Amino acid sequence: MERDREPLSGNQRVLIANRGVIAWKAAQAIQQMGVNNSHRPHMLFTDAEFFNPHENIWMLSFLRDCGFLGGLHQISNYLNIEEIIKMATKLQVDIVFPGYGFRAEDPNMARACEDAGINWAGPPSEILELFGDKIRARKLAHSLNIPVITGTLDPIDPGNAMQEALKIIKETKGDDSKITPEDWRMYPIRIKSVMAGGGKGQAIAKSPEELISKVELTAEESGRACGDKRIYLERDLPHTRHLEVQIIGDGTKVIHMGARNCSIQIPGRNQKLVEEAVWPGQPFLPQSENEILQKIIGWAVKIGEAVNYKGVGTVEFLVDEVGNIYFLEVNPRIQVEHPVTEIIIRIKGQALNLIVEQLKIAAGAKLDYSQDDISFNGCAMEARIVSMDPEQLTSYPSTIERYRPPWHVGNVVLHDGGLTEAFRSGRVKKYKLPPYDPMFAQMVAWGQNHINAAQSLSEGLKHYYVDGDVTTLNSLVMSVLRSPLYLMAGGSRIFTDFTAEHHDYSISIN
C-alpha cells in the first residue's frame, strides 16, 4: 500500500466553484490533503442541484457548508464572478478552485480573486489572458521556434480574408501559380475565433464562396459567444492526430507529466471522446512515436518556462500524416482527462493527484520534486460518458432512472460525481442531468500496454448500465475499442476523423 504524499496544512478553506465529476474529485483531493473537520470545503450549487438527491446526500455527509446561488438560469450561477467572490468572501475561503469549464480560464475571474486577496487555483490572470488569445499564443510558440500551422499571425479584417487565404494556399503549395478550385479542395482554409475554444468558433472553407460566407458568420458567432469578433485563418489539416502534454509549474520550475493521445473524438464536433496516456519509452511504442513525444514534451516545457507557468496546464499539438508537428494551443487549467495521467505516474514512488498538486501550488507551495522523480508505468485510457443522441450527436436534458456501474471489473476506475454511492444507497431513484453539461461520468482503465488498456476499458463499459430517457455514445466507444485497426495501430496512426470513418452504433454493449 502506497503512502500518501505529505498533506498540505489543514487550515485551508477551499471554495469549489464547479459541479459534477470535477467537484466531487476536488472534494476527495481536499480530504486526501488532510483538511480538518472545521475547514471542510465549500461548494457552489444551483437551485436545481441543491435539491438534487445525489448531490444533497453527498453534501450532507461531507460538506460543512455549501454556497447556494439560486436562479432560473442555472448555468449563469457558475459564471457570475461577482456572486462567487461575494460568497468566497463571506465564507472566508483561502482558495477558489475553478475546475474546468465555466470560469476556469477567465482572466477576469482570476483577477477578481487576486483583487480580493483570495488564492486562485490556476495560473495568474496575465497568463490566462495570454493563452486565451490564440494569436498571442501562436506568436509565443513561433518566437520559441516551435512550429505553428501555416496561417495569419494577426487577426484579419474580414474584407481582406480572400487575400490572406490565397497567401496561405500559395505558401502551402510551395509555388506562386494561379489558385484553382482543386487547390481550394486540396488546401482548405480553417477560420478560427481568436478567443473561442473547445472546438467552437471554427469553420472550414473549400471554395472562395464558402470563405466569404463563413468568415462573417464565424466572426458574428465569436462575438456572441465571447464578446470578441476577431478571427484568423489557418491551413486546414484534414488528417491529424491530437496530442497534448501535461505540465505543472510553481512559477519558477516547470516539469511534465507525460502526454495524452486525444485523437478519438466525437464525429464532426472536435470534442474528445477517448483519451490515452502515453509517454516516451512506453512498451511497444514505435521509435517514430517516441521521437514525436520527446519533441512535444520538450516544446511544452519550453513554453511553460517562457511564461514562468504556475499551476497545472496542457499544451496541445497536432501531428499530420507524415509526422509534422504543429503547436495548437495551451489550456491553462485542469483537463477533463487528467485521471489517465494520474494512473500511470508515481512521484518518488507515490501516487499522483493533480488536483492536490494544483491546490498546494495555489497555497504557495513549491514543487518538491524534479523531473527525475517522475516515473511511468503501463498505459491508461479514459472514455467520457455523455448524454447524447448517437444519431444526431446532440446533447439534451435527460433523466437517469437506473444506474449500475461496473462493480468488480479489474483495473477500471469510475468517476461519476457520486452517482454510484447515491443510487447504491437506495435513497435515489432518479437523477436529472443538467441541460448544459452532457458529461456525467468518466471511466478510466489501466493496462500494461495499449491493447490491454483498450480491453480493460471495453470490459468496464460492457458492465456499465444506465437506464431512463438517456442515451450515450458508449456504443461508439465500444466500436472503436474493439476495432482491429485501432488495437493494432497502437493509437499512433489513428487520426481525429477515425470515429467518423470507423464506427458501428449498432454494436451490443452488454
Secondary structure as the mmCIF struct_conf table of DSSP 4:
data_model
#
loop_
_struct_conf.conf_type_id
_struct_conf.id
_struct_conf.beg_label_comp_id
_struct_conf.beg_label_asym_id
_struct_conf.beg_label_seq_id
_struct_conf.end_label_comp_id
_struct_conf.end_label_asym_id
_struct_conf.end_label_seq_id
HELX_LH_PP_P HELX_LH_PP_P1 GLU A 2 SER A 9
TURN_TY1_P TURN_TY1_P1 GLY A 10 ASN A 11
STRN STRN1 VAL A 14 ILE A 16
HELX_RH_AL_P HELX_RH_AL_P1 GLY A 20 GLN A 32
TURN_TY1_P TURN_TY1_P2 MET A 33 GLY A 34
HELX_RH_3T_P HELX_RH_3T_P1 ASN A 37 HIS A 39
HELX_LH_PP_P HELX_LH_PP_P2 ARG A 40 PRO A 41
STRN STRN2 HIS A 42 MET A 43
STRN STRN3 THR A 46 THR A 46
HELX_RH_AL_P HELX_RH_AL_P2 ASP A 47 PHE A 50
TURN_TY1_P TURN_TY1_P3 PHE A 51 PHE A 51
HELX_RH_AL_P HELX_RH_AL_P3 PRO A 53 PHE A 62
BEND BEND1 ARG A 64 ARG A 64
STRN STRN4 LEU A 69 LEU A 69
BEND BEND2 LEU A 72 HIS A 73
HELX_RH_AL_P HELX_RH_AL_P4 GLN A 74 LEU A 79
HELX_RH_AL_P HELX_RH_AL_P5 ILE A 81 LYS A 90
TURN_TY1_P TURN_TY1_P4 LEU A 91 GLN A 92
BEND BEND3 ASP A 94 ASP A 94
STRN STRN5 ILE A 95 PHE A 97
BEND BEND4 TYR A 100 GLY A 101
TURN_TY1_P TURN_TY1_P5 PHE A 102 GLU A 105
HELX_RH_AL_P HELX_RH_AL_P6 PRO A 107 ASP A 115
TURN_TY1_P TURN_TY1_P6 ALA A 116 GLY A 117
STRN STRN6 ASN A 119 TRP A 120
BEND BEND5 ALA A 121 PRO A 123
HELX_RH_AL_P HELX_RH_AL_P7 SER A 125 GLY A 132
BEND BEND6 ASP A 133 ASP A 133
HELX_RH_AL_P HELX_RH_AL_P8 LYS A 134 SER A 143
TURN_TY1_P TURN_TY1_P7 LEU A 144 ASN A 145
STRN STRN7 VAL A 148 VAL A 148
BEND BEND7 THR A 150 THR A 150
STRN STRN8 GLY A 151 GLY A 151
BEND BEND8 LEU A 153 ASP A 154
HELX_RH_3T_P HELX_RH_3T_P2 PRO A 158 ASN A 160
HELX_RH_AL_P HELX_RH_AL_P9 ALA A 161 LYS A 173
TURN_TY1_P TURN_TY1_P8 GLY A 174 GLY A 174
BEND BEND9 ASP A 175 ASP A 175
HELX_LH_PP_P HELX_LH_PP_P3 SER A 177 ILE A 179
HELX_RH_AL_P HELX_RH_AL_P10 PRO A 181 MET A 186
BEND BEND10 TYR A 187 TYR A 187
STRN STRN9 ILE A 189 SER A 193
BEND BEND11 VAL A 194 MET A 195
TURN_TY1_P TURN_TY1_P9 GLY A 198 GLY A 199
BEND BEND12 GLY A 201 GLY A 201
STRN STRN10 GLN A 202 ALA A 205
BEND BEND13 LYS A 206 SER A 207
HELX_RH_AL_P HELX_RH_AL_P11 PRO A 208 CYS A 226
BEND BEND14 GLY A 227 GLY A 227
STRN STRN11 ILE A 231 ARG A 235
BEND BEND15 PRO A 238 HIS A 239
STRN STRN12 THR A 240 ASP A 250
BEND BEND16 GLY A 251 THR A 252
STRN STRN13 VAL A 254 ILE A 266
TURN_TY1_P TURN_TY1_P10 PRO A 267 ASN A 270
STRN STRN14 GLN A 271 VAL A 278
TURN_TY1_P TURN_TY1_P11 PRO A 280 GLY A 281
TURN_TY1_P TURN_TY1_P12 PRO A 283 PHE A 284
HELX_RH_AL_P HELX_RH_AL_P12 GLN A 287 ALA A 306
TURN_TY1_P TURN_TY1_P13 VAL A 307 ASN A 308
STRN STRN15 LYS A 310 ASP A 320
TURN_TY1_P TURN_TY1_P14 GLU A 321 VAL A 322
STRN STRN16 ILE A 325 ASN A 331
BEND BEND17 ARG A 333 ARG A 333
TURN_TY1_P TURN_TY1_P15 VAL A 336 GLU A 337
HELX_RH_AL_P HELX_RH_AL_P13 HIS A 338 ILE A 344
STRN STRN17 ILE A 345 ILE A 347
TURN_TY1_P TURN_TY1_P16 LYS A 348 GLY A 349
STRN STRN18 GLN A 350 ALA A 351
HELX_RH_AL_P HELX_RH_AL_P14 LEU A 354 ALA A 362
TURN_TY1_P TURN_TY1_P17 ALA A 363 GLY A 364
HELX_LH_PP_P HELX_LH_PP_P4 ALA A 365 LEU A 367
HELX_RH_3T_P HELX_RH_3T_P3 GLN A 371 ASP A 373
STRN STRN19 ILE A 374 PHE A 376
BEND BEND18 GLY A 378 GLY A 378
STRN STRN20 CYS A 379 VAL A 386
STRN STRN21 SER A 387 MET A 388
TURN_TY1_P TURN_TY1_P18 PRO A 390 GLN A 392
STRN STRN22 SER A 395 SER A 395
STRN STRN23 SER A 398 ARG A 404
BEND BEND19 TRP A 407 HIS A 408
TURN_TY1_P TURN_TY1_P19 GLY A 410 ASN A 411
STRN STRN24 VAL A 412 HIS A 415
TURN_TY1_P TURN_TY1_P20 GLY A 417 GLY A 418
HELX_RH_AL_P HELX_RH_AL_P15 LEU A 419 ARG A 424
TURN_TY1_P TURN_TY1_P21 SER A 425 GLY A 426
BEND BEND20 ARG A 427 ARG A 427
BEND BEND21 LYS A 429 LYS A 429
STRN STRN25 TYR A 431 LEU A 433
HELX_LH_PP_P HELX_LH_PP_P5 PRO A 434 PRO A 434
TURN_TY1_P TURN_TY1_P22 PRO A 435 TYR A 436
STRN STRN26 MET A 439 GLY A 447
BEND BEND22 GLN A 448 ASN A 449
HELX_RH_AL_P HELX_RH_AL_P16 HIS A 450 LYS A 462
TURN_TY1_P TURN_TY1_P23 HIS A 463 HIS A 463
STRN STRN27 TYR A 465 GLY A 468
BEND BEND23 ASP A 469 ASP A 469
STRN STRN28 THR A 472 THR A 472
BEND BEND24 LEU A 473 LEU A 473
HELX_RH_AL_P HELX_RH_AL_P17 ASN A 474 LEU A 481
TURN_TY1_P TURN_TY1_P24 ARG A 482 ARG A 482
HELX_RH_AL_P HELX_RH_AL_P18 PRO A 484 ALA A 489
TURN_TY1_P TURN_TY1_P25 GLY A 490 ARG A 493
TURN_TY1_P TURN_TY1_P26 THR A 496 ASP A 497
HELX_RH_AL_P HELX_RH_AL_P19 PHE A 498 GLU A 501
BEND BEND25 HIS A 502 HIS A 502
TURN_TY1_P TURN_TY1_P27 TYR A 505 SER A 506
#
